[in-house]
Amino acid sequence: MAATAAAWQPQEQGFKEICGLLEQQMSPTSDKSQIWQQLQQYSQFPDFNNYLVFILARAEGKPLEIRQAAGLLLKNNLRTAFKSMSPPYQQYIKSELLPCLGAADRHIRSTAGTIISVVVQQIGGVFGWPELLHTLVKCLESNELNHMEGGMDALSKICEDIPQVLDADMPGLTERPINVFLPRLLQLFQSPHASLRKLSLGSVNQYIMLMPEALYMSMDKYLQGLFILANDPAAEVRKLVCAAFVQLIEVRPDFLEPLLRNVIEYMLQVNKDPDDEVALEACEFWSAYCETQLPPENLREFLPRLIPVLLSNMVYADDDESLVDAEEDGSLPDRDQDLRPRFHSSRLHGSENAEDDDDDIVNIWSLRKCSAAALDILSNVFGDEILPSLMPIVQAKLSTTDEATWKDREAAVLALGAIAEGCISGLYPHLSEMVAFLIPLLDDKFPLIRSISCWTVSRFSKYIVQGIGHQEGREQFDKVLMGLLRRILDDNKRVQEAACSAFATLEEEAAEELAPRLQIILQHLMCAFGKYQRRNLRIVYDAIGTLADAVGRELNQPTYLDILMPPLIAKWQQLPNSDKDLFPLLECFTSIAQALGTGFLQFAQPVFQRCINIIQSQQLAKVDPVSAGVQYDKEFIVCSLDLLSGLAEGLGSGIESLVSQSSLKDLLLQCCMDDAPDVRQSAFALLGDLARVCPIHLRPRLSEFLEVASKQLNTPKLKETISVANNACWAIGEFAVKVQQEISPIVMTVISCLVPILQHAEELNKSLIENSAITLGRLAWVCPELVSPHMEHFMQSWCIALSMIRDDVEKEDAFRGLCAMVRANPSGALSSLVFMCKAIASWHEIRSEDLHNEVCQVLHGYKQMLKDGAWDQCMSALEPPVKDQLSNMVELDHTFVNQASRQHLVMGSSAVARPTSSGGQSQLRRVQL
């Protein structure tokens, strides 16, 4: 190959070899890996990419497929290699690409446009390539269609990939590129060629979110253009018009407000477009509108026309892939492409419940799903108002019985599920009849009716469970339960999936009500466990885990364990440590360990040891996958850490013997310092759990754990790693109540991190604020002499945070810290006394008698301390209910404050209450992010 860059020309031999390899690569019988290795060897030559662009641009005697293959390989290479290439070679490639924009073949033009966009990304904008701008403008102003299409194609890709580079000042140019291009793009809206109308409209749409000044000033012209294109004969153009209106209603509804009636009329019209993709894009408008600040009244008059359109679009299209998938036999093994990627959420200590993702039944996107989602959100906005337009159609569809109309029946059942939340008050009087109607549909002949009936029944789970209190409701609950269990054992994969998901929803609502039915539930779930293929097996794991969470200790009976554990343990032993099917099993065991408590002890040792082994092998694989024998995947570490947390929660101090004989503390410290945030998140969750149940085995490395935990609270990327900080903060608090004075070296470091968090509470996650307030209180409880001198710097923001925490043992710990600090430094709280009083009044009931006494004493002490009406002045700043509550507590002085207590309360006393050794079970719920 050529060794110099000047006046580069390809050598015949190199040209032939590369073309030959590209030709072989396209052969179905070729050894792809060997060819790839050869191409990789060629890529070591500095001018290899020159050959590729030469083949793309000039090898006109070669088949089009070879030229395209060269272009695609060049695109991939330039993503990583362009910046390191010599400038003459960079220039050669750029100069060869530009003429390709006018190539006779559109595939060459399109490939060149893709590569040009990649180059622009690599050089950080268009200012490093002035010839490109000149060429693009020349193409757009040409009357030759190939040049216009080629230039427009390249420009559209730049607008899609890196739109901001055109809205930037450029040296040597009097205006930004977008100002030059936008008028030309708007002019192309009226081109006689559909390809140019589509590319120009798509390009302008990319700037709706950025809203450069050029587009803002041209908005009237843009909107006029949209209405001109609204009934374009090309479906792709109509789809882009709909996309523009959807984006505008999301980000700049003020532009559409004067035209709103016309826009709504148009979207209603194209929601019935013969092209499903256009109708789908139009359907997005209704959900987007409901989420804006525009008044919903503007939509109200259109509901009687919109609802029937949505229902019509909720019927399966004849060519819907789901119709084919729905016939899939449950006994056929899953193919690898059937297995959707799954993501494990690291554990989080906090008080906020995670939002459950909507079920896949509604969430796989199509016109049908989008219409159902629109109906769902409309029902939440307009409530029962939509029922008069909806229910007659639903009832008519449900009343059909012939086989030809089964899709209409299915759509009607989907509609009932979609409105289950928003229209519940209107549906409630008829709920029992509706559920009674749905139960037989669980056994319908058509699998898609069975599956959607599972989902719709699950949407009413809360109300079905509420009816258990009376005989008729209990009987209906049992029918639903048995109906879903039958469907879990369906022979159809789609129905299995829907039934398992629906049953998991019912489990969450029913909780302990499932206890009397545990045996039959477990028998069905374990029968499914033996029957299901890989994909649906994951959903069974989830249903088993959800059952364990729902019934808790009720599961800990030999009869149930004999059904549940042998198949799970057999699968556990069968799967190798590198098999990703292990993830859902690890999650399932986590829930079971927490539910069984000490009942899991008989299974704990091999589970614990395997988690240790997995973490060890993955940590080795991170640095040396060959020695480890596995490829590194952090998810194995995260799942293993979380299962160990589940064991710590379930076994309590029973885990001590396992920890003492293992290398867990060293592995855990490594995980706490891992560069992956989700690994650190789960590591600190486990650290806090172990601090609570067996701190003695962490003591040898206590200072290191505390140091690395405190670093998580003081990082410029706090908002990006807020869940890690949350768990680290919680773990420090758990250590504090266990090791007490041993934590003193780190106390002021942690306090200095917590105070800024509390002072910026409105910008941060609620869980982190709560945990920060609790941990600060725990540190103050065990080391008041260190914390109290700095009280005045944080009392106000701390007390505001304390007042937001619900009553539980952690809140008790925090208030013990408050009382300890006030005793040590009463004047430190004076300037924040009103906020402290509000925090005290946030308790519904202080169940701990000794804490109640301490709080009463603090209030009484301040009342005695503040003379000349200062106490009354403080009270006058409080709301009447708060003032009454505190006054009652102060007046309890004669009951709770004996003479010894009065002496103890002398303001300024250094007497300090110490935490009990138990520290209390953590009540802040862990939730999955």
Salt bridges, closest charged atoms under 4 A:
GLU96 OE1 - ARG58 NE 2.65
ASP105 OD1 - HIS107 ND1 3.12
GLU141 OE2 - ARG184 NH2 2.50
GLU144 OE1 - HIS147 ND1 2.96
GLU149 OE1 - ARG109 NH2 2.87
ASP153 OD2 - LYS157 NZ 2.84
ASP167 OD1 - ARG176 NH1 3.08
ASP169 OD1 - ARG176 NE 3.06
ASP232 OD2 - ARG197 NE 2.63
GLU236 OE1 - LYS198 NZ 3.65
ASP254 OD2 - ARG252 NH2 3.09
GLU265 OE1 - ARG305 NH2 2.82
ASP273 OD2 - ARG238 NE 2.88
GLU277 OE1 - LYS239 NZ 2.86
GLU297 OE2 - ARG300 NH1 3.75
GLU301 OE2 - ARG261 NH1 2.63
ASP318 OD1 - LYS407 NZ 2.64
GLU328 OE2 - LYS493 NZ 3.24
ASP334 OD1 - LYS493 NZ 2.63
ASP336 OD1 - ARG534 NH1 3.43
ASP338 OD1 - ARG335 NH2 2.95
ASP360 OD2 - ARG340 NH2 3.03
ASP376 OD2 - ARG459 NH2 3.36
GLU385 OE1 - ARG300 NE 2.64
GLU403 OE2 - LYS445 NZ 2.45
ASP408 OD1 - LYS397 NZ 3.05
GLU410 OE2 - ARG368 NH2 2.24
ASP443 OD2 - ARG486 NH2 2.83
ASP443 OD1 - ARG487 NH1 2.43
ASP478 OD1 - ARG517 NE 2.55
ASP490 OD2 - ARG450 NE 2.78
ASP490 OD2 - ARG487 NE 2.76
ASP491 OD1 - LYS531 NZ 2.87
GLU497 OE2 - ARG340 NH2 2.77
GLU497 OE1 - ARG535 NH2 3.79
GLU513 OE1 - ARG474 NH2 3.98
ASP581 OD2 - ARG534 NE 2.91
ASP581 OD1 - ARG538 NH2 3.75
GLU587 OE2 - ARG342 NH2 2.69
GLU587 OE2 - HIS344 ND1 2.26
ASP633 OD2 - LYS580 NZ 3.47
GLU635 OE2 - ARG342 NH1 2.90
ASP642 OD2 - HIS344 NE2 2.62
GLU649 OE2 - ARG347 NH2 3.38
GLU649 OE2 - ARG926 NE 1.96
GLU656 OE2 - HIS697 NE2 3.45
ASP666 OD1 - ARG701 NH1 2.60
ASP674 OD2 - LYS622 NZ 3.06
ASP675 OD1 - LYS622 NZ 2.89
ASP678 OD1 - LYS634 NZ 3.41
ASP689 OD1 - ARG692 NH1 2.94
ASP689 OD2 - ARG926 NH2 1.68
GLU704 OE2 - ARG701 NH2 2.98
GLU707 OE2 - LYS711 NZ 3.72
GLU734 OE2 - ARG778 NH1 3.19
GLU742 OE2 - ARG699 NE 2.77
GLU763 OE1 - LYS719 NZ 3.68
GLU770 OE2 - LYS766 NZ 3.25
ASP807 OD1 - LYS811 NZ 3.75
GLU812 OE1 - ARG816 NH1 3.74
ASP813 OD2 - ARG778 NE 2.89
GLU845 OE1 - ARG847 NE 3.94
ASP850 OD1 - ARG816 NH2 3.15
GLU854 OE1 - ARG823 NH1 2.97
GLU891 OE2 - LYS863 NZ 3.32
ASP893 OD2 - HIS860 NE2 3.33
ASP893 OD2 - ARG902 NH1 3.23
